[in-house]
């Protein structure tokens, strides 16, 4: 397993729990954290024991975005002497949060964001990358970028319209308006809102339920749904036929009916 900076990674059963770990800064992104997030997603994809990925934040925040107290976007990050800030910032994006967005795109396992507090800027983008978002009642969301005079550079312009639709996404991106968990639920950004005290427990219970399902079928369902957004009905039906043929040949496809006949809970092994 990789070494991570400002992040913890643990496997609970078949669920990988990734915890952003700078609670004193509401888990604002350091360069080390952004690299670690991308690596944690890649490690989850490579580990056959991982069936579901959950991302949350330590302390009272999910992720407050870029750490502007360390250095603003306009100043760049750790640029070599004499290098323009814009070039340094581009290097930061490519190494950091852009790598995370690409790693998520390569993740065929369910990704659940467990949003326990503020999710702002790149932090909201990280939540937007998830397949499903569960939020605590204290959660707050803001795209934030126009507040500091810039454009969403961390995948928000790609993911957010796909989650809540173009009009709502543009409104939030243009205004950087703060929304609470109940509004996020109402507009379809989050799937469920629960008390903060039980948020992680309930999210992990749901993740474990998904992880107990046949993993090959679960991963194919994710692929089918996302790919079907970019194709026509006939192509989607052909993809589903292929995927059904593959899953029908697995041991898990035999385990389900066998467990039903034997009146027991099925044990799916991903093969």
C-alpha positions, -999 to +999 in steps of 0.1 A: +000+000+000+012+035-008+024+061+018-001+090+020+003+126+031-025+144+050-048+114+043-056+081+059-066+049+040-081+019+056-099-012+044-131-021+064-142-054+050-145-047+012-149-009+017-119+014+013-124+044+036-103+074+026-102+102+052-088+137+043-068+145+074-061+181+080-089+188+104-072+220+118-077+235+083-111+219+075-091+195+053-080+222+029-059+207+001-022+206+005-001+195-025+007+162-007-030+156+000-040+161-037-013+137-048-024+112-021-061+114-031-053+105-067-030+076-055-057+064-031-082+061-059-057+042-081-048+019-052-085+012-046-090+004-083-060-020-083-070-039-051-094-067-058-105-067-021-119-032-025-155-032-038-166+003-027-148+035-020-159+061+006-143+095+010-149+117+041-131+144+061-116+143+096-131+167+121-158+191+112-152+196+075-152+176+044-128+197+023-127+235+023-108+235-011-074+251-018-055+262+013-055+300+005-036+308+037-006+289+023-007+305-011-033+319-034-040+305-068-027+337-084+006+333-065+010+297-077+024+269-056+060+260-050+071+274-083+108+275-090+125+309-087+117+330-118+088+308-130+055+325-136+028+318-111+003+307-138+028+280-150+033+268-114-004+267-108-009+246-140+018+222-127-001+220-094-034+212-112-019+185-134-001+168-105-029+172-080-066+175-084-066+169-121-050+136-114-077+128-089-104+135-115-088+112-140-083+085-113-120+087-105-128+083-141-108+051-142-125+038-110-152+013-120-161+006-083-188+027-066-175+059-050-195+075-022-188+109-008-196+111+029-199+149+033-196+157+070-191+195+068-180+222+045-173+212+009-160+243-010-143+249-043-121+219-051-137+202-021-171+204-037-156+192-070-142+162-051-177+154-038-192+160-073-169+133-087-187+107-065-214+084-078-234+091-047-232+118-020-245+113+016-245+145+037-247+154+074-272+180+084-244+204+090-229+200+055-226+232+034-216+234-003-202+262-024-184+262-058-165+292-044-144+299-075-159+332-085-153+345-050-116+346-058-120+356-094-113+323-111-129+294-130-137+260-116-105+241-124-109+209-107-136+190-126-166+210-114-175+222-149-176+186-160-193+168-131-217+193-116-239+197-147-241+159-150-253+157-114-279+185-112-284+197-148-269+226-167-291+255-154-286+247-117-249+240-122-244+274-140-263+292-113-241+277-085-209+282-105-216+318-114-228+329-080-207+307-057-238+307-035-237+286-003-263+259-001-271+237+029-277+199+030-315+202+027-313+223-005-286+200-019-311+171-013-339+190-029-320+197-061-307+162-063-271+169-055-270+146-024-289+113-021-295+113+016-292+137+046-286+122+081-275+135+115-238+143+116-233+120+146-244+089+127-233+100+092-202+079+088-218+048+104-248+050+081-227+057+050-204+028+058-235+005+064-248+014+030-214+010+014-211-025+030-246-033+016-233-024-019-201-043-013-221-074-005-237-074-039-220-092-068-190-070-075-186-078-112-223-069-118-220-038-097-190-025-116-207-033-150-238-015-139-217+016-132-200+014-166-232+008-184-250+038-168-221+062-174-214+050-210-251+051-218-251+089-211-229+094-242-245+070-267-278+060-283-304+034-270-294+007-295-257+009-285-267+009-248-288-022-253-259-040-271-236-031-242-260-044-217-264-076-236-227-081-237-224-074-199-253-097-191-236-125-211-204-120-191-220-118-157-242-149-165-210-169-168-197-160-133-199-181-101-218-152-086-246-157-111-250-193-098-246-183-061-276-160-062-303-186-073-286-213-052-288-191-020-324-183-028-333-220-031-314-228+001-331-199+019-298-183+029-280-150+023-258-152-008-221-148-005-207-132-037-170-136-044-165-115-075-157-144-098 
